[in-house]
Amino acid sequence: MDLHINDNWKRVGVRLSGGADSSIIYYAIRKHFKDTDTQVIPLTMNSTQNWWYSTGAKAVMDRVDELLGTTTTDHYIFNDDQPHGSERYVEAVNILSESAIIDLNLDAIYIGLTQNPRGMSEYFDNPEIIKRHDLNEEQVRNYISDRDHSRDLGKPAELEVMELVRGDRTVIQIIPFANLDKLAVAQAYRDLNMTDALYPVTFSCENSDINLRGQQLRHCKHCFFCLERLYAFDRII
């Protein structure tokens, strides 16, 4: 995982949802700047539908503090009260980034976007995989079919490193997995020895029907984001 770090940065934002992708980036950046005066600030967007993002992010922040022996007090949260379709989600996270850049005077901002894995359909066509993970074959096919096809691996993706001009300053935006998929994320966890230490506290499920306020978060195992975890890590947690 190439993070394109500049050691002269003093304030770095990481968009952190608590999912596997953003969490390993957050850990790596925090670890790199641990013994410096550079501040790494988690940025999280909550919505009426996905209210748990800040909850998941806080779980990751606490675990990273535990692993690094640090204490994090800053957490920049944007609460979006509008109903979320895919277009509004993109708009809301962009508002989060733009607001954080201005409010926090950031030098750089990290985003944990990935592309969809190419081999998921073939992987889950295997009856042994379906049985081993106790999955419903029809649900699996439907979720894979209904994925966001604009993120399919091999299609044009956002630039991995981009300069953003905001007022009188230039901010560097880095998307380490912009042209990679969940397999690369799983490899980053292995490279940093975080598969057992950090991955289990991450949460990627987007099934709002089973995750209700006041209840413990749980993975549905069938939504596309859960299936990505099974495909890349061979386990949910």
Contacts in CASP RR format, 6 or more apart in sequence:
PFRMAT RR
TARGET T0000
AUTHOR 0000-0000-0000
METHOD contacts of the structure
MODEL  1
MDLHINDNWKRVGVRLSGGADSSIIYYAIRKHFKDTDTQVIPLTMNSTQN
WWYSTGAKAVMDRVDELLGTTTTDHYIFNDDQPHGSERYVEAVNILSESA
IIDLNLDAIYIGLTQNPRGMSEYFDNPEIIKRHDLNEEQVRNYISDRDHS
RDLGKPAELEVMELVRGDRTVIQIIPFANLDKLAVAQAYRDLNMTDALYP
VTFSCENSDINLRGQQLRHCKHCFFCLERLYAFDRII
1 24 0 8 1.000
1 25 0 8 1.000
1 28 0 8 1.000
1 176 0 8 1.000
1 177 0 8 1.000
1 184 0 8 1.000
1 187 0 8 1.000
1 188 0 8 1.000
1 191 0 8 1.000
2 160 0 8 1.000
2 176 0 8 1.000
3 25 0 8 1.000
3 28 0 8 1.000
3 29 0 8 1.000
3 32 0 8 1.000
3 110 0 8 1.000
3 174 0 8 1.000
3 176 0 8 1.000
4 160 0 8 1.000
4 161 0 8 1.000
4 172 0 8 1.000
4 174 0 8 1.000
4 176 0 8 1.000
5 29 0 8 1.000
5 32 0 8 1.000
6 107 0 8 1.000
6 108 0 8 1.000
6 172 0 8 1.000
7 36 0 8 1.000
7 38 0 8 1.000
8 107 0 8 1.000
9 38 0 8 1.000
9 107 0 8 1.000
9 108 0 8 1.000
10 37 0 8 1.000
10 38 0 8 1.000
10 39 0 8 1.000
10 107 0 8 1.000
11 38 0 8 1.000
11 39 0 8 1.000
11 41 0 8 1.000
11 104 0 8 1.000
11 105 0 8 1.000
11 106 0 8 1.000
11 107 0 8 1.000
12 29 0 8 1.000
12 33 0 8 1.000
12 38 0 8 1.000
12 39 0 8 1.000
12 40 0 8 1.000
12 41 0 8 1.000
12 106 0 8 1.000
12 107 0 8 1.000
12 108 0 8 1.000
12 109 0 8 1.000
12 110 0 8 1.000
13 40 0 8 1.000
13 41 0 8 1.000
13 42 0 8 1.000
13 43 0 8 1.000
13 76 0 8 1.000
13 100 0 8 1.000
13 104 0 8 1.000
13 106 0 8 1.000
13 108 0 8 1.000
13 109 0 8 1.000
13 110 0 8 1.000
14 22 0 8 1.000
14 25 0 8 1.000
14 26 0 8 1.000
14 29 0 8 1.000
14 40 0 8 1.000
14 41 0 8 1.000
14 42 0 8 1.000
14 43 0 8 1.000
14 109 0 8 1.000
14 110 0 8 1.000
15 22 0 8 1.000
15 43 0 8 1.000
15 44 0 8 1.000
15 45 0 8 1.000
15 93 0 8 1.000
15 96 0 8 1.000
15 97 0 8 1.000
15 109 0 8 1.000
15 110 0 8 1.000
15 111 0 8 1.000
15 112 0 8 1.000
16 22 0 8 1.000
16 23 0 8 1.000
16 26 0 8 1.000
16 42 0 8 1.000
16 43 0 8 1.000
16 44 0 8 1.000
16 57 0 8 1.000
16 60 0 8 1.000
16 61 0 8 1.000
17 44 0 8 1.000
17 45 0 8 1.000
17 53 0 8 1.000
17 56 0 8 1.000
17 57 0 8 1.000
18 53 0 8 1.000
18 56 0 8 1.000
18 57 0 8 1.000
18 59 0 8 1.000
18 60 0 8 1.000
18 202 0 8 1.000
18 203 0 8 1.000
18 204 0 8 1.000
19 56 0 8 1.000
19 60 0 8 1.000
19 202 0 8 1.000
19 203 0 8 1.000
19 204 0 8 1.000
20 182 0 8 1.000
20 185 0 8 1.000
20 189 0 8 1.000
20 199 0 8 1.000
20 202 0 8 1.000
20 204 0 8 1.000
20 229 0 8 1.000
20 233 0 8 1.000
21 112 0 8 1.000
21 113 0 8 1.000
21 114 0 8 1.000
21 177 0 8 1.000
21 182 0 8 1.000
21 185 0 8 1.000
22 110 0 8 1.000
22 111 0 8 1.000
22 112 0 8 1.000
23 60 0 8 1.000
23 198 0 8 1.000
23 199 0 8 1.000
23 201 0 8 1.000
23 202 0 8 1.000
24 185 0 8 1.000
24 188 0 8 1.000
24 189 0 8 1.000
24 192 0 8 1.000
24 194 0 8 1.000
24 198 0 8 1.000
24 199 0 8 1.000
25 110 0 8 1.000
25 112 0 8 1.000
25 176 0 8 1.000
26 40 0 8 1.000
26 42 0 8 1.000
26 60 0 8 1.000
26 61 0 8 1.000
26 64 0 8 1.000
26 110 0 8 1.000
27 60 0 8 1.000
27 64 0 8 1.000
27 67 0 8 1.000
27 192 0 8 1.000
27 194 0 8 1.000
27 198 0 8 1.000
28 188 0 8 1.000
28 192 0 8 1.000
29 40 0 8 1.000
29 110 0 8 1.000
30 40 0 8 1.000
30 64 0 8 1.000
30 68 0 8 1.000
30 70 0 8 1.000
31 68 0 8 1.000
31 192 0 8 1.000
33 40 0 8 1.000
34 68 0 8 1.000
34 70 0 8 1.000
39 74 0 8 1.000
41 74 0 8 1.000
41 75 0 8 1.000
41 76 0 8 1.000
41 100 0 8 1.000
41 104 0 8 1.000
41 106 0 8 1.000
42 57 0 8 1.000
42 61 0 8 1.000
42 72 0 8 1.000
42 74 0 8 1.000
42 75 0 8 1.000
42 76 0 8 1.000
43 76 0 8 1.000
43 77 0 8 1.000
43 78 0 8 1.000
43 96 0 8 1.000
43 97 0 8 1.000
43 100 0 8 1.000
43 109 0 8 1.000
44 53 0 8 1.000
44 54 0 8 1.000
44 57 0 8 1.000
44 75 0 8 1.000
44 76 0 8 1.000
44 77 0 8 1.000
44 78 0 8 1.000
44 96 0 8 1.000
45 53 0 8 1.000
45 77 0 8 1.000
45 78 0 8 1.000
45 80 0 8 1.000
45 92 0 8 1.000
45 93 0 8 1.000
45 95 0 8 1.000
45 96 0 8 1.000
46 53 0 8 1.000
46 54 0 8 1.000
46 77 0 8 1.000
46 78 0 8 1.000
46 79 0 8 1.000
46 80 0 8 1.000
47 53 0 8 1.000
47 79 0 8 1.000
47 80 0 8 1.000
47 81 0 8 1.000
47 82 0 8 1.000
47 84 0 8 1.000
47 89 0 8 1.000
47 92 0 8 1.000
48 80 0 8 1.000
48 81 0 8 1.000
48 82 0 8 1.000
48 83 0 8 1.000
48 84 0 8 1.000
49 83 0 8 1.000
49 84 0 8 1.000
49 208 0 8 1.000
50 84 0 8 1.000
50 206 0 8 1.000
50 208 0 8 1.000
51 213 0 8 1.000
52 203 0 8 1.000
52 211 0 8 1.000
52 217 0 8 1.000
54 75 0 8 1.000
54 77 0 8 1.000
55 217 0 8 1.000
56 202 0 8 1.000
56 203 0 8 1.000
56 217 0 8 1.000
57 75 0 8 1.000
58 75 0 8 1.000
59 201 0 8 1.000
59 203 0 8 1.000
60 198 0 8 1.000
60 201 0 8 1.000
60 202 0 8 1.000
61 72 0 8 1.000
61 75 0 8 1.000
63 197 0 8 1.000
63 198 0 8 1.000
63 201 0 8 1.000
64 70 0 8 1.000
64 72 0 8 1.000
64 198 0 8 1.000
65 71 0 8 1.000
65 72 0 8 1.000
67 197 0 8 1.000
67 198 0 8 1.000
76 96 0 8 1.000
76 100 0 8 1.000
76 103 0 8 1.000
76 104 0 8 1.000
78 92 0 8 1.000
78 95 0 8 1.000
78 96 0 8 1.000
78 99 0 8 1.000
78 100 0 8 1.000
80 88 0 8 1.000
80 92 0 8 1.000
80 95 0 8 1.000
82 88 0 8 1.000
82 92 0 8 1.000
84 92 0 8 1.000
86 148 0 8 1.000
97 109 0 8 1.000
97 111 0 8 1.000
97 173 0 8 1.000
98 166 0 8 1.000
100 106 0 8 1.000
100 109 0 8 1.000
101 109 0 8 1.000
101 164 0 8 1.000
101 166 0 8 1.000
101 171 0 8 1.000
102 166 0 8 1.000
105 169 0 8 1.000
106 171 0 8 1.000
107 171 0 8 1.000
107 172 0 8 1.000
108 171 0 8 1.000
108 172 0 8 1.000
108 173 0 8 1.000
108 174 0 8 1.000
109 164 0 8 1.000
109 171 0 8 1.000
109 172 0 8 1.000
109 173 0 8 1.000
109 174 0 8 1.000
110 174 0 8 1.000
110 175 0 8 1.000
110 176 0 8 1.000
111 173 0 8 1.000
111 174 0 8 1.000
111 175 0 8 1.000
112 175 0 8 1.000
112 176 0 8 1.000
112 177 0 8 1.000
113 151 0 8 1.000
113 158 0 8 1.000
113 175 0 8 1.000
113 177 0 8 1.000
113 178 0 8 1.000
114 151 0 8 1.000
114 177 0 8 1.000
114 178 0 8 1.000
114 180 0 8 1.000
114 181 0 8 1.000
114 182 0 8 1.000
114 184 0 8 1.000
114 185 0 8 1.000
115 151 0 8 1.000
115 152 0 8 1.000
115 153 0 8 1.000
115 154 0 8 1.000
115 155 0 8 1.000
115 157 0 8 1.000
115 177 0 8 1.000
115 178 0 8 1.000
115 179 0 8 1.000
115 180 0 8 1.000
115 181 0 8 1.000
116 147 0 8 1.000
116 148 0 8 1.000
116 149 0 8 1.000
116 151 0 8 1.000
116 152 0 8 1.000
116 153 0 8 1.000
116 181 0 8 1.000
116 228 0 8 1.000
117 153 0 8 1.000
117 181 0 8 1.000
117 182 0 8 1.000
117 183 0 8 1.000
117 228 0 8 1.000
117 231 0 8 1.000
117 232 0 8 1.000
118 152 0 8 1.000
118 153 0 8 1.000
118 154 0 8 1.000
118 181 0 8 1.000
119 231 0 8 1.000
120 144 0 8 1.000
120 227 0 8 1.000
120 228 0 8 1.000
120 231 0 8 1.000
121 144 0 8 1.000
123 129 0 8 1.000
123 231 0 8 1.000
124 130 0 8 1.000
124 135 0 8 1.000
124 137 0 8 1.000
124 140 0 8 1.000
124 141 0 8 1.000
124 144 0 8 1.000
124 227 0 8 1.000
124 231 0 8 1.000
127 137 0 8 1.000
129 135 0 8 1.000
130 137 0 8 1.000
130 140 0 8 1.000
133 221 0 8 1.000
133 230 0 8 1.000
134 221 0 8 1.000
135 221 0 8 1.000
135 222 0 8 1.000
136 222 0 8 1.000
139 222 0 8 1.000
140 222 0 8 1.000
140 227 0 8 1.000
143 222 0 8 1.000
143 223 0 8 1.000
143 224 0 8 1.000
143 227 0 8 1.000
144 224 0 8 1.000
144 227 0 8 1.000
146 224 0 8 1.000
147 224 0 8 1.000
151 157 0 8 1.000
153 181 0 8 1.000
154 179 0 8 1.000
157 178 0 8 1.000
157 179 0 8 1.000
158 175 0 8 1.000
158 178 0 8 1.000
159 175 0 8 1.000
159 178 0 8 1.000
160 174 0 8 1.000
160 175 0 8 1.000
160 176 0 8 1.000
160 178 0 8 1.000
160 179 0 8 1.000
161 172 0 8 1.000
161 173 0 8 1.000
161 174 0 8 1.000
161 175 0 8 1.000
162 172 0 8 1.000
162 173 0 8 1.000
163 170 0 8 1.000
163 171 0 8 1.000
163 172 0 8 1.000
163 173 0 8 1.000
164 170 0 8 1.000
164 171 0 8 1.000
164 172 0 8 1.000
164 173 0 8 1.000
165 171 0 8 1.000
177 184 0 8 1.000
177 185 0 8 1.000
181 232 0 8 1.000
182 228 0 8 1.000
182 229 0 8 1.000
182 231 0 8 1.000
182 232 0 8 1.000
182 233 0 8 1.000
183 231 0 8 1.000
183 232 0 8 1.000
185 232 0 8 1.000
186 195 0 8 1.000
186 232 0 8 1.000
186 233 0 8 1.000
189 195 0 8 1.000
189 198 0 8 1.000
189 199 0 8 1.000
189 233 0 8 1.000
195 233 0 8 1.000
199 233 0 8 1.000
199 237 0 8 1.000
200 237 0 8 1.000
202 237 0 8 1.000
203 217 0 8 1.000
203 219 0 8 1.000
204 219 0 8 1.000
204 225 0 8 1.000
204 226 0 8 1.000
204 228 0 8 1.000
204 229 0 8 1.000
205 211 0 8 1.000
205 217 0 8 1.000
205 218 0 8 1.000
205 219 0 8 1.000
205 220 0 8 1.000
205 223 0 8 1.000
205 225 0 8 1.000
205 226 0 8 1.000
206 223 0 8 1.000
206 224 0 8 1.000
206 225 0 8 1.000
207 220 0 8 1.000
207 222 0 8 1.000
207 223 0 8 1.000
207 226 0 8 1.000
209 220 0 8 1.000
210 218 0 8 1.000
210 220 0 8 1.000
211 217 0 8 1.000
211 218 0 8 1.000
219 226 0 8 1.000
219 229 0 8 1.000
219 236 0 8 1.000
219 237 0 8 1.000
220 226 0 8 1.000
221 227 0 8 1.000
221 230 0 8 1.000
221 236 0 8 1.000
226 236 0 8 1.000
229 235 0 8 1.000
229 236 0 8 1.000
230 236 0 8 1.000
END
